[in-house]
Amino acid sequence: MKKQQSIAIVNDISGFGRCSITVALPILCAMKIQCGIVPTAILSNHTGYPDYTLLDFTAHMDSYLEKWKSLQFSFDGLYTGYLGSKDQLRVIRHMLKSFDFEKIIVDPVMGDDGVLYPSYTQEMCNSLKQLVTHSTLTTPNVTELCFLTDTPYKENLTEDEIFEMCKMLRKNGAKKIVVTGIVKDNLIGNAIYEDDSFDVLYDERILPLRPGTGDVFSAILAGESLLDMPLKESVKTAAHFIKTCLITSSEMEVPINDGVCFEEHLNMLIPKKGCTK
Ligand code: PXL
């Protein structure tokens, strides 16, 4: 019997609104991956609602992780998402030194549609820039790719422009890159940059856009990366899953801010051959 894969998820707990850990945990568990969670912040709900409370968890993270270390917990992968403060870069760097992760998946959660999320500062963007340099796989959306490369955001970036920005990230240390949310006419695409190949896979764009889909996408890619699935296939799996969830969410009249009702389709993600590589 081969070994079950395990992952440490560093992300916020948003109590309501289907994003970050409330998305990552069920998805990765459905993929039969053992999960440990490291909260970066505890919010009443995600920041896309008219109001929210936020408790920054930075001050507790060192002792939390020291305890994990002394209990000799170990993980095959690290998956980071939303940060609660700029200082969490230091905590995660320390984590990289003290745990021996084979795969490091960084979702550089920062913003959407050209704007930062309300809780994000420029200093936090700088922390994320640093973190991405350590990643074996990173999954920025187009807005985040622009922030990461100090490129002014504009709608309808060309594939060539996106390729150039990917090369900049690669030069700074990122290994594989998937850029999400590339809009072309009525299509939505994801760019895949691995080794020396750059490809964009498009599919029909399902509106309305909903929060949390970036988290669904990166959680699936993180799981598939641990399961050693080919990246292009993983991107197709994640895109198809999100499209299915967007259609069902509209059919079920889910309020837009409540994200996608991915629970309805979790069975699509259960590996056919079990939990092993
Ligand atoms: O889906 C990204 C995300 C994660 N965490 C929090 C958020 C958002 C997006 O709005 O507010 C707290």
Residues whose N, C-alpha, C, O or C-beta is under 5 A from the ligand:
A	BS01	PXL	D12 S14 C19 S20 L43 H46 T47 G48 Y82 Y117 G212 D215
